Amino acid sequence: MQTGAYASRASADAQAKLITRAAVRAGQPTPLVVVTTSASGSTLYSVQIGPYKDAESAKTGVAILQRAGVKNATIISRRDG
């Protein structure tokens, strides 16, 4: 799941720090900042929580985090390979 994407590392770190307490208290994984670079060379810093074992677990995780005050949690799908 993703809770935000930012152009600056500082903004992503601040978001991750803000939601860490809520996530841990709600029994969810600790947020982490994932760095991606586009083909054009721009960098994006995404705050993500997971992975979850399946889509249903991710949906439950979103609902738990929303009740804990993390309103912008969204399920994302990551494909390896």
Buried (B, 14 or more C-beta within 10 A) or exposed (E): BBBBBBEEEEBBBBBBEBBBEBBEEBEBBEBEBBEEEEEEEEEBBBBBBBEBEEEEEBEEBBEBBBEBEBEEBEEEEEEEE
